[in-house]
Amino acid sequence: MPSRQIALYDRCSVLTFSDILGHDEPLRRLAGLRDRNAIPNTLLFSGPEGIGKRLVAMAFLASLFCRGDTRPCGACAPCRQIAADTFPDLVMLLPNDKGVIPIGNAEKREPGSVRWLVDRLARRSVSGRAAVLIDGIDRATDEGQNALLKSIEEPGEGAVIVLVTADRSRVLPTIRSRCFELAFRPLDDQAIMRHLSRGGVDEDDARFIAHLAQGSFSAAGLLMEGTTCEECLALAGEISAFLIRGELLTLDLGGLQKRLSAEAIVDTLTAIYRLNMRVLTGARDVAPAKEARGALYPVFYERVCIDNLSMVTALVKIFLALRAGLRYNLNLRNSLKGSLYRAREGAAGDDASPDTLPERG
């Protein structure tokens, strides 16, 4: 597959609701609240990472200021300003380079901190309405979230606050209880395939990437960047060759870890072998080995696919356990290598080597 990067959505894109792939139910409910003039002061968008919650939040908040017939239109002055991050009455608070939203100094109120946001909300709006998007409320400390409580309870006339989280369990109950919550689900493979196809990706490659992305636009974008997906398949191929034939296991993760987090690498390996499980159980939405086109499926079938369901199931369990352990700062390479050696020793007496690869429809 040629090296390419698919821009799934620009960071501050303002799209019409009909342009957004998936999330039909949350969009319908948001439009209804807006059209009935029944918007709660604070909304909480919860759901897995990278599925488009912030995109929906941007579109919804833009629709409150839009002057077009279809809101948001993406073309009027407020929509263009919001897309350019220059609209005076829309404030965004995002995690910093360390992945956290700091509470900030009570006196200095550094930009990008919770206390800076509280100060901004206390000021008079230009348009008569203020909008706030906090993407990653779970990345604020308990102290930081508590500092937001008064603003959430009394945000000011016409103010709307949207909180976005990938882990609602890390949002304080006192915050959650004061929000109107909308739960977002992972996107289906078809939505991701449609978007990748718009970028000129081969249909079978788009299908393969969609399987691995597990409902996340962000994951699909990372896998499409450069040769990332091919490198993940090469890593999986090395794992399969070790388990099946005892070939050398080096697990050189240096290149991948420059682009993907340890969590993303493990998630991708998990998805690759879950796809292997689907092949073995005859899933209909997986391209058959003899008919698969593009660059990715052939590599998957030739170098990765294991024709032993119990072995593949055990491998997925290894990845899931490793994923849970990463929160305790495990060394990915050493931990994975040790787990794989133990797995091979445990399967030493099994007839796990395939003579031919599976051909399922």
PAKE-791522 format. One record per residue (C-alpha): x, y, z; residue number from 1; residue in one letter. Coordinates in steps of 0.05 Angstrom, whole numbers, plus 5000, padded with zeros to 4 digits. Layout:
REM residues N
{east->X&north->Y&up->Z&k->NUM&r->a}
...
//
This chain:
REM residues 361
{east->5000&north->5000&up->5000&k->1&r->m}
{east->5030&north->5068&up->4982&k->2&r->p}
{east->5053&north->5111&up->5039&k->3&r->s}
{east->4998&north->5161&up->5054&k->4&r->r}
{east->4963&north->5198&up->5110&k->5&r->q}
{east->4888&north->5205&up->5110&k->6&r->i}
{east->4863&north->5267&up->5144&k->7&r->a}
{east->4800&north->5239&up->5176&k->8&r->l}
{east->4776&north->5307&up->5200&k->9&r->y}
{east->4812&north->5372&up->5213&k->10&r->d}
{east->4819&north->5389&up->5287&k->11&r->r}
{east->4772&north->5448&up->5284&k->12&r->c}
{east->4729&north->5428&up->5225&k->13&r->s}
{east->4657&north->5453&up->5226&k->14&r->v}
{east->4614&north->5405&up->5186&k->15&r->l}
{east->4539&north->5402&up->5177&k->16&r->t}
{east->4505&north->5347&up->5217&k->17&r->f}
{east->4494&north->5309&up->5152&k->18&r->s}
{east->4569&north->5309&up->5137&k->19&r->d}
{east->4584&north->5272&up->5202&k->20&r->i}
{east->4590&north->5196&up->5193&k->21&r->l}
{east->4553&north->5157&up->5246&k->22&r->g}
{east->4525&north->5182&up->5312&k->23&r->h}
{east->4456&north->5193&up->5282&k->24&r->d}
{east->4419&north->5185&up->5348&k->25&r->e}
{east->4462&north->5235&up->5389&k->26&r->p}
{east->4457&north->5285&up->5331&k->27&r->l}
{east->4382&north->5277&up->5328&k->28&r->r}
{east->4375&north->5289&up->5403&k->29&r->r}
{east->4420&north->5350&up->5401&k->30&r->l}
{east->4383&north->5381&up->5343&k->31&r->a}
{east->4317&north->5369&up->5380&k->32&r->g}
{east->4343&north->5403&up->5443&k->33&r->l}
{east->4368&north->5462&up->5403&k->34&r->r}
{east->4305&north->5470&up->5362&k->35&r->d}
{east->4261&north->5467&up->5424&k->36&r->r}
{east->4306&north->5517&up->5459&k->37&r->n}
{east->4314&north->5465&up->5514&k->38&r->a}
{east->4390&north->5459&up->5516&k->39&r->i}
{east->4417&north->5440&up->5585&k->40&r->p}
{east->4471&north->5484&up->5614&k->41&r->n}
{east->4521&north->5427&up->5614&k->42&r->t}
{east->4525&north->5365&up->5571&k->43&r->l}
{east->4571&north->5305&up->5579&k->44&r->l}
{east->4592&north->5267&up->5516&k->45&r->f}
{east->4619&north->5199&up->5537&k->46&r->s}
{east->4646&north->5142&up->5495&k->47&r->g}
{east->4710&north->5109&up->5470&k->48&r->p}
{east->4770&north->5150&up->5448&k->49&r->e}
{east->4774&north->5174&up->5376&k->50&r->g}
{east->4703&north->5161&up->5352&k->51&r->i}
{east->4685&north->5234&up->5336&k->52&r->g}
{east->4655&north->5261&up->5401&k->53&r->k}
{east->4694&north->5327&up->5395&k->54&r->r}
{east->4673&north->5334&up->5322&k->55&r->l}
{east->4599&north->5327&up->5343&k->56&r->v}
{east->4611&north->5377&up->5400&k->57&r->a}
{east->4642&north->5428&up->5352&k->58&r->m}
{east->4585&north->5420&up->5303&k->59&r->a}
{east->4532&north->5426&up->5357&k->60&r->f}
{east->4563&north->5488&up->5389&k->61&r->l}
{east->4573&north->5520&up->5321&k->62&r->a}
{east->4499&north->5509&up->5306&k->63&r->s}
{east->4482&north->5554&up->5366&k->64&r->l}
{east->4516&north->5613&up->5332&k->65&r->f}
{east->4506&north->5595&up->5259&k->66&r->c}
{east->4467&north->5644&up->5214&k->67&r->r}
{east->4453&north->5595&up->5158&k->68&r->g}
{east->4389&north->5560&up->5140&k->69&r->d}
{east->4419&north->5492&up->5158&k->70&r->t}
{east->4455&north->5496&up->5225&k->71&r->r}
{east->4513&north->5491&up->5225&k->72&r->p}
{east->4523&north->5511&up->5153&k->73&r->c}
{east->4599&north->5514&up->5155&k->74&r->g}
{east->4599&north->5575&up->5111&k->75&r->a}
{east->4573&north->5635&up->5150&k->76&r->c}
{east->4619&north->5683&up->5188&k->77&r->a}
{east->4610&north->5650&up->5256&k->78&r->p}
{east->4622&north->5580&up->5227&k->79&r->c}
{east->4685&north->5604&up->5191&k->80&r->r}
{east->4710&north->5638&up->5255&k->81&r->q}
{east->4697&north->5576&up->5296&k->82&r->i}
{east->4734&north->5533&up->5245&k->83&r->a}
{east->4793&north->5582&up->5249&k->84&r->a}
{east->4790&north->5582&up->5326&k->85&r->d}
{east->4779&north->5658&up->5326&k->86&r->t}
{east->4706&north->5661&up->5349&k->87&r->f}
{east->4706&north->5703&up->5414&k->88&r->p}
{east->4649&north->5666&up->5449&k->89&r->d}
{east->4672&north->5594&up->5439&k->90&r->l}
{east->4727&north->5571&up->5486&k->91&r->v}
{east->4762&north->5503&up->5482&k->92&r->m}
{east->4801&north->5470&up->5538&k->93&r->l}
{east->4845&north->5411&up->5518&k->94&r->l}
{east->4897&north->5368&up->5552&k->95&r->p}
{east->4967&north->5397&up->5550&k->96&r->n}
{east->5031&north->5364&up->5524&k->97&r->d}
{east->5032&north->5321&up->5586&k->98&r->k}
{east->4962&north->5295&up->5572&k->99&r->g}
{east->4929&north->5332&up->5630&k->100&r->v}
{east->4885&north->5393&up->5640&k->101&r->i}
{east->4920&north->5432&up->5695&k->102&r->p}
{east->4881&north->5470&up->5748&k->103&r->i}
{east->4928&north->5529&up->5742&k->104&r->g}
{east->4952&north->5583&up->5789&k->105&r->n}
{east->4898&north->5620&up->5827&k->106&r->a}
{east->4931&north->5687&up->5814&k->107&r->e}
{east->4963&north->5680&up->5745&k->108&r->k}
{east->4907&north->5638&up->5713&k->109&r->r}
{east->4951&north->5610&up->5658&k->110&r->e}
{east->4917&north->5600&up->5590&k->111&r->p}
{east->4894&north->5528&up->5582&k->112&r->g}
{east->4881&north->5517&up->5656&k->113&r->s}
{east->4816&north->5506&up->5693&k->114&r->v}
{east->4823&north->5572&up->5731&k->115&r->r}
{east->4835&north->5609&up->5665&k->116&r->w}
{east->4770&north->5579&up->5638&k->117&r->l}
{east->4731&north->5598&up->5700&k->118&r->v}
{east->4756&north->5669&up->5692&k->119&r->d}
{east->4736&north->5671&up->5619&k->120&r->r}
{east->4666&north->5647&up->5636&k->121&r->l}
{east->4658&north->5703&up->5685&k->122&r->a}
{east->4668&north->5755&up->5630&k->123&r->r}
{east->4613&north->5784&up->5588&k->124&r->r}
{east->4602&north->5750&up->5521&k->125&r->s}
{east->4604&north->5788&up->5455&k->126&r->v}
{east->4544&north->5753&up->5423&k->127&r->s}
{east->4502&north->5745&up->5485&k->128&r->g}
{east->4517&north->5671&up->5490&k->129&r->r}
{east->4580&north->5634&up->5511&k->130&r->a}
{east->4600&north->5563&up->5492&k->131&r->a}
{east->4654&north->5519&up->5524&k->132&r->v}
{east->4683&north->5454&up->5500&k->133&r->l}
{east->4726&north->5415&up->5549&k->134&r->i}
{east->4754&north->5355&up->5512&k->135&r->d}
{east->4782&north->5308&up->5564&k->136&r->g}
{east->4748&north->5328&up->5628&k->137&r->i}
{east->4773&north->5261&up->5656&k->138&r->d}
{east->4844&north->5289&up->5646&k->139&r->r}
{east->4832&north->5342&up->5699&k->140&r->a}
{east->4849&north->5326&up->5771&k->141&r->t}
{east->4794&north->5319&up->5824&k->142&r->d}
{east->4815&north->5388&up->5848&k->143&r->e}
{east->4809&north->5416&up->5778&k->144&r->g}
{east->4740&north->5385&up->5767&k->145&r->q}
{east->4717&north->5412&up->5834&k->146&r->n}
{east->4740&north->5481&up->5813&k->147&r->a}
{east->4691&north->5476&up->5754&k->148&r->l}
{east->4631&north->5459&up->5797&k->149&r->l}
{east->4607&north->5530&up->5808&k->150&r->k}
{east->4614&north->5546&up->5734&k->151&r->s}
{east->4574&north->5483&up->5716&k->152&r->i}
{east->4520&north->5500&up->5767&k->153&r->e}
{east->4516&north->5574&up->5748&k->154&r->e}
{east->4548&north->5581&up->5679&k->155&r->p}
{east->4516&north->5648&up->5664&k->156&r->g}
{east->4457&north->5667&up->5620&k->157&r->e}
{east->4458&north->5633&up->5553&k->158&r->g}
{east->4522&north->5593&up->5567&k->159&r->a}
{east->4529&north->5521&up->5544&k->160&r->v}
{east->4585&north->5476&up->5568&k->161&r->i}
{east->4601&north->5410&up->5533&k->162&r->v}
{east->4647&north->5361&up->5570&k->163&r->l}
{east->4678&north->5304&up->5531&k->164&r->v}
{east->4706&north->5241&up->5562&k->165&r->t}
{east->4732&north->5174&up->5541&k->166&r->a}
{east->4729&north->5148&up->5613&k->167&r->d}
{east->4667&north->5171&up->5650&k->168&r->r}
{east->4689&north->5133&up->5713&k->169&r->s}
{east->4743&north->5186&up->5721&k->170&r->r}
{east->4692&north->5243&up->5720&k->171&r->v}
{east->4670&north->5262&up->5790&k->172&r->l}
{east->4599&north->5240&up->5808&k->173&r->p}
{east->4585&north->5312&up->5828&k->174&r->t}
{east->4601&north->5333&up->5757&k->175&r->i}
{east->4563&north->5276&up->5724&k->176&r->r}
{east->4501&north->5288&up->5765&k->177&r->s}
{east->4497&north->5360&up->5739&k->178&r->r}
{east->4503&north->5341&up->5666&k->179&r->c}
{east->4457&north->5317&up->5611&k->180&r->f}
{east->4495&north->5257&up->5587&k->181&r->e}
{east->4498&north->5230&up->5516&k->182&r->l}
{east->4532&north->5162&up->5506&k->183&r->a}
{east->4569&north->5153&up->5441&k->184&r->f}
{east->4583&north->5084&up->5412&k->185&r->r}
{east->4641&north->5061&up->5368&k->186&r->p}
{east->4629&north->5073&up->5294&k->187&r->l}
{east->4612&north->5014&up->5251&k->188&r->d}
{east->4662&north->4989&up->5200&k->189&r->d}
{east->4621&north->5015&up->5142&k->190&r->q}
{east->4627&north->5087&up->5167&k->191&r->a}
{east->4702&north->5083&up->5171&k->192&r->i}
{east->4706&north->5048&up->5104&k->193&r->m}
{east->4666&north->5103&up->5071&k->194&r->r}
{east->4712&north->5156&up->5097&k->195&r->h}
{east->4775&north->5119&up->5077&k->196&r->l}
{east->4746&north->5106&up->5008&k->197&r->s}
{east->4735&north->5181&up->5001&k->198&r->r}
{east->4810&north->5189&up->5009&k->199&r->g}
{east->4824&north->5140&up->4952&k->200&r->g}
{east->4839&north->5079&up->4994&k->201&r->v}
{east->4828&north->5012&up->4959&k->202&r->d}
{east->4763&north->4979&up->4982&k->203&r->e}
{east->4795&north->4917&up->5012&k->204&r->d}
{east->4850&north->4959&up->5047&k->205&r->d}
{east->4795&north->5004&up->5074&k->206&r->a}
{east->4757&north->4943&up->5100&k->207&r->r}
{east->4820&north->4915&up->5132&k->208&r->f}
{east->4837&north->4982&up->5167&k->209&r->i}
{east->4765&north->4988&up->5190&k->210&r->a}
{east->4769&north->4919&up->5223&k->211&r->h}
{east->4832&north->4940&up->5261&k->212&r->l}
{east->4806&north->5010&up->5280&k->213&r->a}
{east->4751&north->4980&up->5323&k->214&r->q}
{east->4703&north->5038&up->5312&k->215&r->g}
{east->4755&north->5094&up->5321&k->216&r->s}
{east->4769&north->5147&up->5268&k->217&r->f}
{east->4833&north->5165&up->5306&k->218&r->s}
{east->4858&north->5093&up->5304&k->219&r->a}
{east->4843&north->5089&up->5229&k->220&r->a}
{east->4882&north->5153&up->5217&k->221&r->g}
{east->4942&north->5128&up->5256&k->222&r->l}
{east->4943&north->5062&up->5218&k->223&r->l}
{east->4939&north->5098&up->5151&k->224&r->m}
{east->4998&north->5144&up->5167&k->225&r->e}
{east->5058&north->5124&up->5126&k->226&r->g}
{east->5073&north->5050&up->5133&k->227&r->t}
{east->5045&north->5041&up->5204&k->228&r->t}
{east->4996&north->4987&up->5186&k->229&r->c}
{east->5048&north->4947&up->5147&k->230&r->e}
{east->5096&north->4952&up->5206&k->231&r->e}
{east->5041&north->4926&up->5253&k->232&r->c}
{east->5029&north->4868&up->5207&k->233&r->l}
{east->5103&north->4853&up->5204&k->234&r->a}
{east->5105&north->4852&up->5280&k->235&r->l}
{east->5045&north->4805&up->5281&k->236&r->a}
{east->5078&north->4762&up->5228&k->237&r->g}
{east->5140&north->4755&up->5272&k->238&r->e}
{east->5096&north->4734&up->5331&k->239&r->i}
{east->5059&north->4682&up->5289&k->240&r->s}
{east->5124&north->4654&up->5260&k->241&r->a}
{east->5152&north->4646&up->5330&k->242&r->f}
{east->5090&north->4612&up->5358&k->243&r->l}
{east->5081&north->4566&up->5298&k->244&r->i}
{east->5152&north->4549&up->5277&k->245&r->r}
{east->5196&north->4575&up->5334&k->246&r->g}
{east->5229&north->4627&up->5290&k->247&r->e}
{east->5272&north->4682&up->5322&k->248&r->l}
{east->5233&north->4732&up->5363&k->249&r->l}
{east->5265&north->4801&up->5366&k->250&r->t}
{east->5205&north->4848&up->5374&k->251&r->l}
{east->5240&north->4910&up->5351&k->252&r->d}
{east->5187&north->4963&up->5369&k->253&r->l}
{east->5231&north->5024&up->5361&k->254&r->g}
{east->5201&north->5050&up->5296&k->255&r->g}
{east->5129&north->5037&up->5316&k->256&r->l}
{east->5137&north->5068&up->5385&k->257&r->q}
{east->5157&north->5134&up->5353&k->258&r->k}
{east->5088&north->5139&up->5323&k->259&r->r}
{east->5042&north->5096&up->5367&k->260&r->l}
{east->5034&north->5092&up->5442&k->261&r->s}
{east->5046&north->5025&up->5475&k->262&r->a}
{east->4971&north->5020&up->5485&k->263&r->e}
{east->4957&north->5032&up->5411&k->264&r->a}
{east->5007&north->4978&up->5391&k->265&r->i}
{east->4975&north->4927&up->5437&k->266&r->v}
{east->4905&north->4948&up->5415&k->267&r->d}
{east->4925&north->4938&up->5342&k->268&r->t}
{east->4956&north->4870&up->5355&k->269&r->l}
{east->4892&north->4850&up->5392&k->270&r->t}
{east->4850&north->4873&up->5333&k->271&r->a}
{east->4894&north->4835&up->5283&k->272&r->i}
{east->4885&north->4769&up->5320&k->273&r->y}
{east->4812&north->4781&up->5333&k->274&r->r}
{east->4806&north->4787&up->5258&k->275&r->l}
{east->4844&north->4720&up->5254&k->276&r->n}
{east->4790&north->4691&up->5300&k->277&r->m}
{east->4736&north->4718&up->5255&k->278&r->r}
{east->4768&north->4685&up->5195&k->279&r->v}
{east->4770&north->4619&up->5231&k->280&r->l}
{east->4697&north->4624&up->5251&k->281&r->t}
{east->4675&north->4643&up->5181&k->282&r->g}
{east->4656&north->4716&up->5189&k->283&r->a}
{east->4623&north->4740&up->5125&k->284&r->r}
{east->4650&north->4811&up->5125&k->285&r->d}
{east->4722&north->4788&up->5120&k->286&r->v}
{east->4751&north->4784&up->5049&k->287&r->a}
{east->4767&north->4711&up->5033&k->288&r->p}
{east->4840&north->4694&up->5022&k->289&r->a}
{east->4833&north->4677&up->4948&k->290&r->k}
{east->4792&north->4739&up->4932&k->291&r->e}
{east->4826&north->4791&up->4976&k->292&r->a}
{east->4856&north->4850&up->4940&k->293&r->r}
{east->4896&north->4910&up->4960&k->294&r->g}
{east->4961&north->4906&up->4999&k->295&r->a}
{east->4940&north->4887&up->5069&k->296&r->l}
{east->4897&north->4824&up->5067&k->297&r->y}
{east->4949&north->4784&up->5027&k->298&r->p}
{east->5002&north->4799&up->5080&k->299&r->v}
{east->4954&north->4782&up->5135&k->300&r->f}
{east->4937&north->4714&up->5104&k->301&r->y}
{east->5008&north->4696&up->5083&k->302&r->e}
{east->5047&north->4719&up->5144&k->303&r->r}
{east->5001&north->4728&up->5203&k->304&r->v}
{east->4939&north->4683&up->5202&k->305&r->c}
{east->4944&north->4623&up->5248&k->306&r->i}
{east->4899&north->4563&up->5233&k->307&r->d}
{east->4888&north->4544&up->5306&k->308&r->n}
{east->4831&north->4577&up->5343&k->309&r->l}
{east->4853&north->4558&up->5413&k->310&r->s}
{east->4922&north->4587&up->5400&k->311&r->m}
{east->4894&north->4652&up->5372&k->312&r->v}
{east->4845&north->4658&up->5430&k->313&r->t}
{east->4902&north->4649&up->5480&k->314&r->a}
{east->4942&north->4702&up->5443&k->315&r->l}
{east->4885&north->4752&up->5447&k->316&r->v}
{east->4880&north->4739&up->5522&k->317&r->k}
{east->4955&north->4754&up->5528&k->318&r->i}
{east->4946&north->4821&up->5493&k->319&r->f}
{east->4886&north->4839&up->5536&k->320&r->l}
{east->4925&north->4823&up->5600&k->321&r->a}
{east->4984&north->4862&up->5575&k->322&r->l}
{east->4939&north->4921&up->5558&k->323&r->r}
{east->4913&north->4923&up->5630&k->324&r->a}
{east->4984&north->4919&up->5656&k->325&r->g}
{east->5009&north->4978&up->5617&k->326&r->l}
{east->4976&north->5025&up->5666&k->327&r->r}
{east->5029&north->5002&up->5716&k->328&r->y}
{east->5085&north->5024&up->5668&k->329&r->n}
{east->5104&north->4954&up->5644&k->330&r->l}
{east->5159&north->4951&up->5592&k->331&r->n}
{east->5121&north->4931&up->5530&k->332&r->l}
{east->5176&north->4893&up->5494&k->333&r->r}
{east->5200&north->4854&up->5554&k->334&r->n}
{east->5131&north->4837&up->5579&k->335&r->s}
{east->5106&north->4816&up->5510&k->336&r->l}
{east->5168&north->4774&up->5497&k->337&r->k}
{east->5161&north->4738&up->5564&k->338&r->g}
{east->5087&north->4724&up->5553&k->339&r->s}
{east->5100&north->4696&up->5483&k->340&r->l}
{east->5156&north->4650&up->5507&k->341&r->y}
{east->5110&north->4622&up->5561&k->342&r->r}
{east->5054&north->4614&up->5511&k->343&r->a}
{east->5099&north->4574&up->5463&k->344&r->r}
{east->5124&north->4530&up->5519&k->345&r->e}
{east->5052&north->4516&up->5540&k->346&r->g}
{east->5033&north->4498&up->5469&k->347&r->a}
{east->5094&north->4456&up->5454&k->348&r->a}
{east->5055&north->4392&up->5452&k->349&r->g}
{east->4999&north->4420&up->5408&k->350&r->d}
{east->4993&north->4409&up->5334&k->351&r->d}
{east->4988&north->4483&up->5319&k->352&r->a}
{east->5026&north->4490&up->5254&k->353&r->s}
{east->4982&north->4501&up->5194&k->354&r->p}
{east->5000&north->4470&up->5127&k->355&r->d}
{east->4952&north->4517&up->5091&k->356&r->t}
{east->4920&north->4583&up->5109&k->357&r->l}
{east->4845&north->4586&up->5120&k->358&r->p}
{east->4800&north->4606&up->5063&k->359&r->e}
{east->4735&north->4629&up->5092&k->360&r->r}
{east->4679&north->4667&up->5058&k->361&r->g}
//
